[in-house]
Amino acid sequence: GEDVKPFTPEKTKEIVMSLQQPAVFCNMVGNWPALHWDVKYLSAVLEGRTVQFRLGLKTVDLVPQFETSCSYVEATLEEFLAWSCGQPSCVSGPFSCYDYSKYWAYADYKYIARIFEDKPEIFQDVRWSDFGFPGRSGKESTLWIGSEGANTPCHLDSYGCNLVLQVQGRKRWHLFPPGDTSFLYPTRIPYEESSIFSKVNIANPDLKRFPEFRNSTAHVVTLSPGQVLLVPRHWWHYVESIDPVTVSINSWIELDADHEARVEEAITRMLVCAIKSAENPSDGDLWLNPTEVEATSHEINLQYLNEAVFAYLRCQETSVSGQARSSSTGAEQRTNTSCKRKRREVGCEPEGCALLTQDCSTSKAEELQKIPFGPHLIQVLPQSHKTNVMGAVAIESDGRDLHENEGEHFGNLHCKRKRLLMSNDCETAAHQMDSDCSPCTPQTALSTNDLLDCLVNPRVISLVAQLLLERTRV
């Protein structure tokens, strides 16, 4: 018979676009062919094609394992599966130098449209139209394949909200609300557009260096196959694979607020590139994340800033005119277009500008009362910080149900092999202070990255963006 879902596409979209806290959808994807995308199936579809895996150590240090600290190999999914199962055939393969008991591997942030470009029919296995986004399929989605322990540093995405389908194995998500940003010590080094990293290793925080992390509130959930996690805009997340093999599919949903976020990202890019490019290259600071192939010039960055500002103003004008038309006809328009991290798309089609806006007339509590929470939509509630100050203790899900005190969420990237240089810790001053300096001179000189952490702090950049936009309106 016909697969009956608990929510209509229209109702699901309303939830996705209005809910400002993480939640898990259940029983929404039972008929999706993508649920069969385990590693064995994907290996057969790719027919021996290689993908890039990022490898990191399973040992948990006090500092995050940024992508610049990882190793990278090209391997087939068949080789990955053999390695993750401990088969002898991988002794001479691409994973031969990496003991499975000591390392994890992650093929993360793989564009489905790219890796399956010769098999476009597979795009239809992913049906985001059930969530109220007609036409959105695997073509607008990314794929994540990892081994036990695979993770990414805690970060937030500047653009969009996120829908994540768990296909194989389980992942534990640690999520923190936007209001916890200062407790997570944000940094833009390593630099990557649209990703703001945390200096804190969520799995093993250094509370001496980052004491304010104690004030953060983790929402932790273990996501099982067939469940879809909603990660609202600007929620911090750290994700870890907790089974031998995991497969996930996600799609970022573009929001109206992304236009202002692109202005903020353009300002950040200008400052980071200008200041870091002025440093002596021999210092060896690999400040670019592997996803950013090169530092763009000041001229290009200025052009990007102007384009972002223009797109923002154009969208504001269209939104105002659209609201005027809506009030006269009694109709409400809510449309969405694909949003991908690390894509500096500043254009805005007129019909795509009247996205859902925040209604300040109702309180947050009243809005939550309208959300149909229950067995098909599970809230990811705050976890007791006293019992989980390091985000390491989580209540497991058996795949049949989620409990109210579960929660957790992480993000992803694709990379090239590079080594790590931590922002403040491993960087020494370019010039030593003379011995006859003032007694007030600190023993350790401030670094460029120290300055950048303050200069491009999200609160500072938001203020600069507002001042810049006010200037353009005059």
C-alpha positions in Angstrom: 0.0 0.0 0.0 0.9 3.7 -0.1 3.5 4.8 2.4 1.7 7.1 4.8 3.9 9.6 6.5 3.1 11.3 9.8 3.4 14.8 8.3 2.4 16.3 5.0 5.2 18.0 3.0 3.6 21.3 3.7 3.5 20.7 7.5 7.1 19.3 7.5 8.4 22.4 5.7 6.6 24.6 8.2 8.3 22.8 11.1 11.7 22.9 9.4 11.5 26.6 8.7 10.1 27.7 12.0 11.7 25.4 14.6 14.7 27.0 16.3 15.8 24.0 18.3 17.1 20.6 17.0 14.7 17.8 16.5 14.5 14.3 15.0 12.0 13.2 12.4 10.9 9.6 12.6 9.0 7.5 10.1 9.4 10.0 7.3 11.8 8.2 4.9 10.6 4.5 5.0 10.1 4.4 1.2 13.3 6.2 0.2 15.6 4.0 -1.9 18.5 5.9 -0.3 17.9 3.8 2.9 19.7 1.0 1.0 22.8 3.1 0.5 25.1 1.1 2.8 28.8 1.0 2.0 28.5 -2.4 0.2 25.8 -1.1 -2.1 27.6 2.2 -2.8 30.9 0.3 -3.5 29.1 -1.7 -6.2 27.6 1.5 -7.7 30.9 3.3 -7.8 32.5 0.2 -9.5 36.0 0.7 -8.1 36.2 4.5 -8.2 38.3 6.0 -5.5 37.3 8.7 -3.0 39.4 10.7 -0.6 39.4 9.7 3.1 40.6 11.8 5.9 42.3 9.9 8.7 42.7 10.9 12.3 43.9 9.4 15.6 41.3 7.8 17.9 43.2 9.0 20.9 41.5 12.1 22.4 43.7 15.1 22.9 42.9 18.4 24.6 43.0 20.2 21.3 40.6 19.7 18.4 41.8 17.4 15.6 41.4 20.0 12.8 41.5 18.9 9.2 44.9 20.5 8.8 46.2 17.9 11.3 44.9 14.8 9.4 46.3 12.5 6.8 44.5 11.7 3.5 44.3 8.7 1.3 42.6 7.8 -2.0 40.8 4.5 -1.7 37.8 2.5 -3.0 34.9 1.9 -0.7 35.7 -1.8 -1.0 39.2 -1.1 0.4 37.7 1.0 3.2 35.2 -1.8 4.1 38.0 -4.4 4.2 40.1 -2.1 6.4 37.2 -1.3 8.8 36.5 -5.0 9.1 40.2 -5.8 9.8 40.6 -8.0 6.7 44.2 -9.0 5.8 43.7 -7.8 2.2 44.2 -4.2 3.3 47.8 -4.8 4.5 49.2 -3.6 1.2 46.4 -1.2 0.3 46.1 2.6 0.8 45.2 2.0 4.5 48.2 -0.2 5.2 50.0 2.5 7.3 47.0 3.1 9.5 46.1 0.6 12.2 42.3 0.4 12.5 42.6 0.2 16.3 44.4 3.5 16.3 42.9 5.5 13.4 39.5 6.5 12.0 38.7 7.3 8.4 36.1 9.7 7.0 35.0 10.3 3.4 33.2 13.5 4.4 31.4 16.3 2.5 31.2 14.4 -0.8 28.8 16.1 -3.3 26.5 13.3 -4.5 26.2 15.2 -7.8 29.9 15.0 -8.3 30.7 11.4 -7.3 27.7 10.0 -9.2 27.8 12.5 -12.1 27.7 9.5 -14.6 24.7 8.0 -12.8 22.2 10.9 -12.4 19.3 8.5 -12.0 20.6 7.7 -8.5 19.8 11.3 -7.4 16.1 10.4 -7.2 16.8 7.9 -4.4 16.9 10.9 -2.1 13.4 12.6 -1.8 13.6 15.8 0.2 10.2 16.7 -1.5 8.7 14.7 1.4 10.0 17.5 3.7 8.3 20.2 1.6 11.1 21.0 -0.9 9.9 19.8 -4.3 12.7 19.1 -6.8 15.3 18.7 -4.1 17.0 15.3 -4.4 20.5 13.7 -4.0 21.7 16.3 -6.5 21.5 18.9 -3.8 22.9 16.7 -1.1 26.2 15.5 0.3 27.4 12.0 1.4 29.4 11.1 4.5 31.0 7.7 5.1 33.1 7.0 8.2 34.5 4.4 10.5 34.1 4.3 14.3 35.5 7.4 15.9 35.4 9.5 12.7 34.5 13.1 13.6 34.9 16.8 12.8 35.8 19.6 15.1 32.9 21.5 16.7 31.8 24.3 14.4 28.8 26.2 13.2 27.7 26.8 9.6 27.2 30.4 8.6 24.5 29.5 6.0 21.2 27.7 6.1 19.7 25.0 8.3 20.6 21.4 7.9 18.6 18.1 7.3 20.6 14.9 8.0 19.5 11.4 7.1 21.2 8.5 8.9 21.5 5.5 6.5 23.9 3.1 8.1 25.3 2.8 11.6 24.8 5.5 14.3 26.2 8.9 14.9 26.2 10.9 18.1 25.5 14.6 17.8 26.5 17.2 20.3 24.7 20.5 19.6 25.0 23.9 21.3 22.6 26.8 20.8 23.7 30.0 19.1 23.6 31.8 22.5 26.5 29.6 23.6 28.9 31.0 21.0 31.1 32.9 23.5 31.4 29.8 25.7 32.8 27.8 22.7 35.7 30.2 22.0 35.1 30.8 18.2 38.0 31.0 15.8 38.5 31.5 12.1 41.8 29.7 12.0 41.9 27.4 10.2 40.0 29.6 7.8 37.2 28.2 5.6 34.3 30.2 4.3 31.0 29.6 6.1 32.6 27.5 9.0 33.3 29.0 12.3 35.3 26.5 14.4 35.5 26.2 18.2 38.9 26.0 19.9 37.4 23.6 22.4 37.7 19.9 22.0 34.2 18.9 22.9 35.2 15.3 23.6 37.9 16.3 26.0 37.7 20.0 26.9 40.7 21.9 28.4 38.7 23.7 31.1 41.8 25.5 32.3 42.3 27.3 29.0 38.5 27.5 28.2 36.7 27.8 31.6 33.6 29.4 30.1 32.9 26.1 28.3 31.4 25.1 31.7 28.5 27.5 31.0 27.6 25.8 27.7 24.5 23.6 27.3 24.9 20.5 25.2 21.9 18.9 23.4 23.0 15.3 22.7 21.3 12.7 20.5 22.3 9.4 18.9 20.9 9.3 15.4 20.0 5.9 14.1 19.2 4.6 10.5 16.0 6.0 9.1 15.9 9.1 11.3 16.4 12.6 10.1 17.9 15.3 12.3 17.0 19.0 11.9 20.0 21.3 12.8 18.6 24.8 13.0 20.6 27.9 11.8 23.8 28.7 13.7 23.6 25.7 16.0 27.1 24.5 16.9 27.7 20.8 16.3 30.2 18.1 16.9 29.5 14.6 15.4 31.1 11.3 16.0 30.6 7.9 14.3 29.9 5.3 17.1 29.5 2.2 14.9 32.2 0.4 12.8 30.8 1.9 9.6 28.4 4.9 9.2 26.7 6.5 6.2 24.8 9.8 6.2 23.2 12.1 3.7 22.5 15.8 4.3 21.2 18.8 2.5 21.5 22.5 3.6 18.3 24.6 3.2 18.9 28.2 2.2 17.3 30.9 4.4 16.6 34.6 4.0 19.2 35.4 6.7 21.9 33.9 4.5 22.1 37.1 2.5 23.3 39.0 5.5 25.5 36.1 6.5 27.3 36.3 3.1 28.1 40.0 3.8 29.6 39.0 7.1 31.6 36.1 5.5 32.9 38.6 2.8 34.1 40.9 5.5 35.8 38.1 7.4 37.4 36.8 4.2 38.9 40.3 3.4 40.3 40.6 6.9 41.7 37.1 7.3 43.3 37.0 3.8 44.7 40.5 4.1 46.3 40.0 7.5 47.4 36.4 7.1 48.8 36.9 3.6 51.0 39.7 5.0 52.8 37.2 7.3 56.1 35.7 6.5 55.4 32.5 4.5 58.3 30.8 6.2 56.4 30.9 9.5 54.7 27.8 8.2 51.2 28.6 9.5 48.9 26.5 7.4 46.0 28.8 8.2 43.8 27.8 5.2 41.6 24.7 5.7 42.1 22.1 3.0 38.7 23.0 1.5 40.0 26.5 0.7 42.6 26.0 -2.1 44.1 29.4 -2.0 44.0 32.8 -0.4 42.1 35.2 -2.8 43.4 38.6 -3.6 42.2 41.8 -2.0 40.6 42.9 -5.3 38.6 39.7 -5.6 37.6 39.8 -2.0 36.4 43.4 -2.4 34.4 42.4 -5.5 32.8 39.6 -3.5 31.9 42.0 -0.7 30.2 44.4 -3.1 28.3 41.5 -4.7 27.2 40.2 -1.3 26.0 43.7 -0.3 24.2 44.2 -3.6 22.5 40.8 -3.3 21.4 41.6 0.2 19.9 44.9 -0.7 18.2 43.5 -3.8 16.7 40.7 -1.8 15.5 43.2 0.9 13.7 45.3 -1.8 12.1 42.2 -3.3 11.0 41.0 0.1 9.4 44.4 0.9 7.5 44.5 -2.5 6.6 40.8 -2.0 5.1 41.5 1.4 3.1 44.4 0.0 1.7 42.1 -2.7 1.0 39.4 -0.1 -1.0 41.7 2.2 -3.2 42.8 -0.7 -3.9 39.2 -1.8 -3.8 37.5 1.5 -1.3 35.0 0.1 1.9 34.0 1.7 4.9 33.0 -0.3 7.6 30.7 1.1 10.2 29.3 -1.3 13.6 27.7 -0.9 16.7 27.2 -3.0 19.7 24.9 -2.4 22.3 26.2 0.0 25.7 24.6 0.0 28.5 25.4 2.5 31.7 26.8 1.0 29.8 28.1 -2.1 29.9 31.9 -2.4 26.7 32.2 -4.3 25.5 35.7 -3.8 22.8 35.9 -6.5 19.2 35.9 -5.5 16.3 35.2 -7.8 13.3 37.4 -7.1 11.0 34.4 -6.4 13.5 33.1 -3.9 13.7 36.1 -1.7 10.4 35.9 0.1 11.6 33.1 2.4 10.2 32.5 5.8 10.8 35.4 8.1 10.8 35.6 11.9 7.5 36.5 13.5 8.2 38.4 16.6 4.6 38.7 17.6 4.5 35.3 19.2 6.8 34.1 22.0 9.1 31.2 21.7 7.1 29.2 24.2 3.9 29.8 22.1 5.7 28.7 18.9 6.9 25.5 20.5 3.4 24.7 21.6 2.3 24.7 18.0 5.0 22.1 17.0 3.6 18.6 16.9 6.2 16.9 19.1 5.5 13.2 19.7 6.7 9.8 18.5 7.3 11.1 15.0 9.0 14.4 16.0 11.4 14.1 18.9 12.8 17.2 20.7 16.6 17.2 21.3 16.6 18.6 24.8 19.4 20.0 26.9 21.6 17.5 28.7 22.6 17.9 32.3 25.9 19.7 32.2 26.9 18.3 35.6 26.7 14.7 34.2 28.2 15.5 30.9 30.6 18.5 31.2 32.8 17.0 28.4 30.0 15.8 26.2 31.3 12.3 26.5 28.5 10.5 28.3 25.4 10.0 26.2 22.3 7.9 26.6 22.3 5.5 23.7 19.4 4.9 21.3 18.5 1.4 20.2 17.1 2.7 16.9 13.5 2.1 18.0 13.0 5.3 20.1 14.7 8.5 21.2 14.5 9.7 24.8 14.1 13.3 25.8 17.6 13.5 27.4 19.4 12.4 24.3 21.1 14.7 21.8 24.2 15.4 19.6 25.2 16.9 16.2 28.3 17.4 14.0 29.3 18.7 10.6 31.5 17.9 7.7 34.2 18.9 5.1 36.3 17.4 2.3 40.0 17.8 2.4 43.6 17.5 1.1 46.5 16.2 3.1 48.1 18.9 5.3 49.5 19.2 8.8 48.1 21.0 11.8 49.2 24.3 13.2 47.0 25.4 16.1 46.0 29.0 16.2 47.5 30.4 19.5 49.1 27.4 21.0 51.8 26.5 18.4 52.4 29.9 17.1 55.3 32.0 18.5 55.8 35.7 18.1 57.4 36.9 14.9 59.8 39.0 16.9 61.1 38.4 20.4 60.8 41.4 22.8 64.0 43.0 23.8 65.3 42.3 27.2 65.0 46.0 28.2 61.3 46.1 27.4 58.8 47.6 29.8 58.1 45.4 32.8 54.5 45.3 31.7 55.4 43.5 28.5 54.0 39.9 28.6 56.4 37.0 28.4 54.5 35.6 25.4 53.9 38.1 22.7 50.5 38.2 21.1 50.3 36.5 17.7 48.5 37.4 14.5 45.9 34.8 15.3 45.3 36.3 18.7 44.4 39.5 16.9 42.2 37.8 14.3 40.3 35.9 17.0 39.2 39.2 18.4 38.9 41.1 15.1 36.7 38.5 13.3 34.8 37.4 16.4 31.2 36.8 15.2 29.8 39.6 17.4 32.4 42.1 15.9 31.7 41.0 12.3 28.0 41.3 12.8 28.3 44.9 14.0 30.6 45.8 11.1 28.2 44.3 8.6 25.3 46.3 10.1 27.4 49.5 9.9 28.4 48.7 6.3 24.8 48.0 5.2 23.6 51.3 6.9 26.3 53.1 4.9 25.0 51.7 1.6 21.4 52.7 2.4 22.4 56.4 2.8 
